[in-house]
Amino acid sequence: MRAYASRFYDGYFVGVEGDVAFYAAHAKEADGAVLEVGCGSGRIALALARAGAEVAGLDLDADLLALARGKAAEAGLAIEWGEGDMAEFDLGRRFAQIHVPYRTFQHLLAPADQIRALHCMADHLDDDGLLLFDSFDPLGQLAAEGFTSPLCKDTDFVDTATGHQVVVYYSRAADPQTQILEQELIFEEIGADGVAVGRTFTRLLLRWSTRWELEHLLAGCGFEVMALDGDFAGGAYPGYGNQIWTARKV
C-alpha cells in the first residue's frame, strides 16, 4: 500500500523520540543478524549497521527501498535489502532479532493479517530470538480530543531536493469498532516567492490494538512477552499511548 509520496518521507516521518537508540542498543547485543521489517528509507537500519550489527531490511515500497539502498551505498554500509509484504515473506534464513519500528505493525488492518505477520516473523527467528516493535493506542488522545479532527496545519519542513518549504495539513477520523484510524495528509510546497507550487494528497490507514489484544496475539503466535514499556526509556505503560514491546520466540 502506498500511503505517501516517497520524496516527502524523510522530511515528515521522522520517528518517535528515542526509537533509534532503543533499537540500536538491542541490535548491538544480538547474537546474529537483525531483520528490520518495514525499513522504509533506512533511517533505523542504517543506525543498526553503524552500531556494528549485521542487518537486513524488508519493505513493501520499492521507492523507499531505492532511497535506503542509495543511503547505504553512500555510507559504505553493507545491508541486505528485500521487497516484500510483512504478512507474507520468505527470506530463506533466520535472524537473532526482528525489529518492526515506527508503528509499522499498525499497517496491518485486520487481526487475521496481524496473525499471518506474527507467524511469518516467528518462522524467521532463531529459537529464543527476540521480536521488538512499537505501536500506539490513541484511545486516551481520542477520548480527550474526539474521534474526528478537521483539517489543520500539522508541521512544516524544507524539501532538501528543491529547497521548497513543505507545509503539512492533517485530518483524522477514527472508528472505535474496527479500531482503524484514517488520516488525510496534504503536502503543500511553497516556492521561494511564497507562492504554492504544488499539493500532494495522501491517505494513511492504521489499526490500533489494546495491550490485551496484542498480548493474546503474541501468545497465540508463539511468543512470550518479556516487556511492555510506555516509552523508549523504559517508562511504565499507563494503559494507552506508546507501546514498546519486547517478546521472545518460544
C-alpha positions, 0 to 999 in steps of 0.5 A: 500500500502506498500511503505517501509520496516517497520524496516527502518521507524523510522530511515528515516521518521522522520517528518517535523520540528515542526509537533509534537508540532503543533499537540500536542498543538491542541490535548491538547485543544480538547474537546474529543478524537483525531483520528490520521489517518495514525499513522504509528509507533506512533511517533505523537500519542504517543506525543498526549497521553503524552500531556494528550489527549485521542487518537486513531490511524488508519493505513493501515500497520499492521507492523507499527501498531505492532511497535506503539502498542509495543511503547505504551505498553512500555510507559504505554500509553493507545491508541486505535489502528485500521487497516484500509484504510483512504478512507474507515473506520468505527470506530463506534464513533466520535472524537473532532479532526482528525489529518492526519500528515506527508503528509499522505493525499498525499497517496491518488492518485486520487481526487475521493479517496481524496473525499471518505477520506474527507467524511469518516473523516467528518462522524467521527467528532463531529459537529464543530470538527476540521480536521488538516493535512499537505501536500506539493506542490513541484511545486516551488522545481520542477520548480527550480530543474526539474521534474526528479532527478537521483539517489543520496545519500539522508541521512544516519542513524544507524539501532538501531536493528543491529547497521548497518549504513543505507545509503539512495539513492533517485530518483524522477520523477514527472508528472505535469498532474496527479500531482503524484510524484514517488520516488525510495528509496534504503536502503543500510546497511553497516556492521561494516567492511564497507562492504554492507550487504544488499539493500532494494528497495522501491517505494513511490507514492504521489499526490500533490494538489494546495491550490485551489484544496484542498480548493474546496475539503474541501468545497465540503466535508463539511468543512470550512477552518479556516487556511492555514499556510506555516509552523508549526509556523504559517508562511504565505503560499507563494503559494507552499511548506508546507501546514498546514491546519486547517478546521472545520466540518460544 
